[in-house]
Amino acid sequence: MPLIYVVEDDEDINELLEYNLRKEGFSVRPFLSSVKALDSIHKEKPDLVLLDIMLPDIDGLELCKMVKSNPETENIPIIMITAKGTEIDKIVGLELGADDYITKPFSIREVIARIRAILRRVKKESRQNVLRFGTLEIYPEKFEMKVDGNSVELTSKEFKLLITLINADGNVLTREQILSDVWKNELDVYDRTVDVHIKKLRDKLGKHSYRIETVRGVGYRWRSD
């Protein structure tokens, strides 16, 4: 069952949310302060966090920023729940990475509906095509690559080169094949162009650079293991 963290210093509201969420089949861990919640997040990642802004130690906006700026926790959905209802508060919360925003007083049914909607979205996104090689993650549909959870910016040609190598299923690709697949009918493109892009791609792969093998006199291939 999904694990929900409730970070709310008003004990009555905290208990109300905990009771109703458990009633709906969620696993719940309540917190009255940010520090304890943050410590627990690093030990056991929740599926979603309900987060108040006005907290006694670290305010909710700062906690949201800390969670969303950490590669290990940035994908944890956060719903801000607060008495503050001004437009600027909502904008700040969303710009810091909050996934949704509910203003007190709120309807329990609305809170549960928002939670279910976000969890459905996250589940759908997790089904998207992701290529994983150890700590290397590649998202073909997003043209995105991550190493150790950190996004690495690639040019369109570098990304196409990477996908071309991976799709070869361990077979060696000649420079001519790579030029044909990646550069297609572009003019003034030479074998040296492939070598230059391979070097740049290896640099960006970091510790995974070894996955692009040079086969002397032939070309390149991708190591998946």
Stockholm file with secondary structure:
# STOCKHOLM 1.0

chainA/1-225         MPLIYVVEDDEDINELLEYNLRKEGFSVRPFLSSVKALDSIHKEKPDLVLLDIMLPDIDGLELCKMVKSNPETENIPIIMITAKGTEIDKIVGLELGADDYITKPFSIREVIARIRAILRRVKKESRQNVLRFGTLEIYPEKFEMKVDGNSVELTSKEFKLLITLINADGNVLTREQILSDVWKNELDVYDRTVDVHIKKLRDKLGKHSYRIETVRGVGYRWRSD
#=GR chainA/1-225 SS CCEEEEECSCHHHHHHHHHHHHHTTCEEEEESSHHHHHHHHHHSCCSEEEECSCCSSSCHHHHHHHHHTSTTTTTSCEEEEESCCCHHHHHHHHHTTCSEEEESSCCHHHHHHHHHHHHHHHHHHHTSCCEEETTEEEETTTTEEEETTEEECCCHHHHHHHHHHHHTTTCCEEHHHHIIIIITTCSSCCHHHHHHHHHHHHHHHGGGGGGEEEETTTEEEECCC
#=GC SS_cons         CCEEEEECSCHHHHHHHHHHHHHTTCEEEEESSHHHHHHHHHHSCCSEEEECSCCSSSCHHHHHHHHHTSTTTTTSCEEEEESCCCHHHHHHHHHTTCSEEEESSCCHHHHHHHHHHHHHHHHHHHTSCCEEETTEEEETTTTEEEETTEEECCCHHHHHHHHHHHHTTTCCEEHHHHIIIIITTCSSCCHHHHHHHHHHHHHHHGGGGGGEEEETTTEEEECCC
//
